[in-house]
Amino acid sequence: MQRYLKGKRIGLHGLSPEHLRSGAPYFSWLDDLSLDLFGERSDFPNSPARMEAYYAKACANDDLVLMGIFDNVTNRHIGNITLQQIDWVQRRGFIGYLIGDKEFTGKGVAPEACLMIMYYGFNKLNLDRIWTTVAADHAASLRVADKAGFVKEGVLRGHQMRNGQRRDMCVFGALRSEWMTSRGAEALALFTEPPV
């Protein structure tokens, strides 16, 4: 498959209806509660209709960029990454990701995908700010935010409900002017063909 964002180790590309089918990996990730201990994806059971509605929204709206993360060696669909809540006037967007294939967790794929989509967001989409939130007790995602060049900006106290308890969420942000200086070269080095 031809990749939209071509990296040396992974590629990011738009999804097609075949990735949504009930036998496809993406479908099973959304029903795997162990993949959503710190997020809000699995608050309701997955269904073909929910998958199709989300996919249709990603295809129809210009405020959501949904890309699959693909391993270049095996060509496996191993996760997804999004730029969402894009505000074209304020030039900002929110980043979210999921590494669904457990064989690829803990191997640096998430920060690499974040660096690639952030480079794309700042340089191709002309965004000035990219931000995200991370559960305050999610050590792995806190490390991803650090490796991707996010700066911790604050804490949303008791923002998320999980297992009957409120959880704090950390807010992280990256500004193009700062990020391109601190992480731009590192991100650029991940590409075989930079997005221009």
Secondary structure as the mmCIF struct_conf table of DSSP 4:
data_model
#
loop_
_struct_conf.conf_type_id
_struct_conf.id
_struct_conf.beg_label_comp_id
_struct_conf.beg_label_asym_id
_struct_conf.beg_label_seq_id
_struct_conf.end_label_comp_id
_struct_conf.end_label_asym_id
_struct_conf.end_label_seq_id
BEND BEND1 TYR A 4 TYR A 4
STRN STRN1 LEU A 5 GLY A 7
BEND BEND2 LYS A 8 ARG A 9
STRN STRN2 ILE A 10 HIS A 13
HELX_RH_3T_P HELX_RH_3T_P1 PRO A 17 LEU A 20
BEND BEND3 ARG A 21 ARG A 21
TURN_TY1_P TURN_TY1_P1 SER A 22 GLY A 23
BEND BEND4 ALA A 24 ALA A 24
HELX_RH_AL_P HELX_RH_AL_P1 PRO A 25 TRP A 29
TURN_TY1_P TURN_TY1_P2 LEU A 30 ASP A 31
HELX_RH_3T_P HELX_RH_3T_P2 LEU A 33 ASP A 36
BEND BEND5 LEU A 37 GLU A 40
TURN_TY1_P TURN_TY1_P3 ARG A 41 SER A 42
BEND BEND6 ASP A 43 PHE A 44
HELX_RH_AL_P HELX_RH_AL_P2 PRO A 48 ALA A 60
TURN_TY1_P TURN_TY1_P4 ASP A 62 ASP A 63
STRN STRN3 VAL A 65 ASP A 71
TURN_TY1_P TURN_TY1_P5 ASN A 72 THR A 74
STRN STRN4 HIS A 77 ASP A 87
TURN_TY1_P TURN_TY1_P6 TRP A 88 ARG A 91
STRN STRN5 ARG A 92 ILE A 99
HELX_RH_3T_P HELX_RH_3T_P3 LYS A 102 PHE A 104
TURN_TY1_P TURN_TY1_P7 THR A 105 GLY A 108
HELX_RH_AL_P HELX_RH_AL_P3 VAL A 109 ASN A 123
TURN_TY1_P TURN_TY1_P8 LYS A 124 LYS A 124
BEND BEND7 LEU A 125 LEU A 125
BEND BEND8 ASP A 128 ASP A 128
STRN STRN6 ARG A 129 ALA A 135
TURN_TY1_P TURN_TY1_P9 ALA A 136 ASP A 137
HELX_RH_AL_P HELX_RH_AL_P4 ALA A 139 LYS A 147
TURN_TY1_P TURN_TY1_P10 ALA A 148 GLY A 149
STRN STRN7 VAL A 151 ARG A 162
TURN_TY1_P TURN_TY1_P11 ASN A 163 GLY A 164
STRN STRN8 GLN A 165 LEU A 175
HELX_RH_AL_P HELX_RH_AL_P5 ARG A 176 SER A 182
TURN_TY1_P TURN_TY1_P12 ARG A 183 ARG A 183
HELX_RH_AL_P HELX_RH_AL_P6 GLY A 184 LEU A 188
TURN_TY1_P TURN_TY1_P13 ALA A 189 LEU A 190
STRN STRN9 PHE A 191 GLU A 193
#
